[in-house]
Amino acid sequence: MYARMLVPLDGSEPAEAILPVVERIAGPLDTEVLLLAVVEPISVVSGLASAGVVGPDALLLRQVELKRYLAEVATRLEAKGVRVRTALGLGAPAAEILEVARTQHADLIAMATRGRGGLGRVAFGSVAETVLRAAPVPVLMIRMTARLAEPREASAP
């Protein structure tokens, strides 16, 4: 049904809330999962400037961090039998997600949202909302809640 699923991640636990759902769908359907992280140049430069890292060094540092992060997530998914590739984008997150979905022929975009509303959405925009409105393919979206954020206990055998 789905040959390729695009899963945008930003290195945060809330974004990873989608991964258990991805595992349940991708494994049995033998769907290839494309993990995508996007480096947003403006936020990286301003975020690392306080640490004394600026310009190209800040971007390079963030790219290295995200590549390492994607490799770790890919290893976890592969251990569960999921076929995984990784990609790193550079630019505005929503635009990059949409572009990768098109160029990589994704059949589905699966992502989590923090569910920020009101002034938070007005002030910062919503990557998830933009993707949902403009995606060329279906979008599977879950809202990160306190319940999803709680660590899961291992099931009894």
C-alpha positions in Angstrom: 0.0 0.0 0.0 2.7 2.5 1.0 6.1 2.0 -0.6 7.8 5.0 1.1 6.9 6.9 4.2 8.5 10.2 5.0 9.1 10.8 8.7 10.3 14.3 9.7 12.2 14.5 13.0 13.8 17.4 14.7 15.8 15.6 17.4 13.2 16.1 20.1 11.2 13.5 22.1 7.9 15.0 21.0 8.8 14.5 17.4 9.7 10.9 18.1 6.2 10.2 19.4 5.3 9.1 15.8 7.9 6.3 15.8 5.9 3.6 17.4 3.1 4.2 14.9 5.7 4.1 12.1 7.0 0.8 13.3 3.6 -0.8 13.4 2.8 0.4 9.8 6.1 0.1 8.1 7.2 -3.3 9.4 4.3 -5.4 8.3 3.8 -3.5 5.0 7.6 -3.6 4.2 7.4 0.1 3.7 10.7 2.0 3.3 10.9 4.8 6.0 12.8 7.9 5.0 13.8 9.8 8.2 14.3 13.5 7.5 15.8 16.2 9.6 15.9 19.8 8.5 18.6 22.3 9.5 17.0 25.8 9.6 19.9 28.2 9.1 18.5 31.2 10.8 17.5 29.4 14.0 20.8 27.5 14.1 22.9 30.6 13.8 21.0 32.6 16.4 20.7 29.6 18.8 24.4 28.8 18.8 25.7 32.4 18.8 25.3 32.5 22.5 27.7 29.6 22.7 30.3 31.4 20.6 29.6 29.3 17.5 28.6 31.4 14.5 28.1 31.3 10.7 29.1 28.2 8.7 30.5 26.5 11.9 27.1 26.6 13.5 25.5 25.1 10.5 28.1 22.4 10.1 27.9 21.5 13.8 24.1 21.2 13.6 24.3 19.1 10.5 26.7 16.7 12.1 24.5 16.5 15.2 21.4 15.7 13.1 23.2 13.2 11.0 24.3 11.3 14.1 20.8 11.6 15.5 19.2 10.2 12.4 21.7 7.3 12.3 20.8 6.4 15.9 17.0 6.4 15.1 17.6 4.4 11.9 19.5 1.8 13.9 16.7 1.5 16.4 14.1 1.0 13.6 16.3 -1.4 11.6 16.6 -3.5 14.8 12.8 -3.9 14.7 12.9 -5.0 11.0 12.1 -1.6 9.4 13.8 -0.6 6.2 15.2 2.9 6.7 17.1 5.6 4.8 18.0 9.1 6.2 18.1 12.5 4.6 19.2 15.9 5.8 17.5 19.1 4.4 18.6 22.7 4.7 16.0 25.5 4.8 12.5 26.2 6.2 11.3 22.9 7.7 7.8 22.8 6.2 9.1 23.7 2.7 11.9 21.1 2.9 9.5 18.4 4.1 7.1 19.1 1.2 10.0 19.2 -1.3 11.4 15.9 -0.1 8.0 14.3 -0.2 7.7 15.2 -3.8 11.3 14.4 -5.0 11.6 11.2 -3.1 8.1 10.0 -4.1 6.8 9.5 -0.6 3.3 7.8 -0.4 2.7 9.0 3.2 4.1 11.7 5.6 4.0 10.6 9.2 4.7 13.2 11.9 4.0 14.3 15.4 2.8 17.8 16.4 3.2 19.5 19.7 -0.4 20.8 19.3 0.6 24.4 20.0 -2.3 26.7 19.4 -3.4 30.2 19.9 -0.6 32.7 20.3 2.1 30.1 20.0 0.9 29.1 16.5 0.5 32.8 15.5 4.0 33.7 16.8 5.9 30.7 15.5 3.7 29.2 12.8 3.1 25.5 12.6 5.3 23.2 10.5 2.7 20.4 10.9 -0.2 22.6 9.9 1.7 23.9 6.8 2.6 20.3 5.8 -0.9 19.1 6.4 -2.4 21.8 4.2 0.1 21.5 1.3 1.2 17.9 1.2 1.0 16.1 -2.1 0.3 12.8 -0.3 -1.7 11.7 2.8 -0.4 12.9 6.2 -0.6 10.8 9.3 -0.3 13.1 12.2 -0.5 12.5 16.0 -0.6 15.2 18.6 2.0 14.9 21.3 0.2 14.7 24.6 1.4 14.3 28.2 0.3 10.7 28.1 2.4 9.9 25.0 5.3 11.7 26.6 5.3 9.4 29.7 7.8 6.5 29.5 6.0 3.2 28.7 6.5 0.3 31.1 7.4 -3.0 29.7 4.5 -5.4 29.3 4.3 -8.4 31.4 5.0 -11.7 29.4 
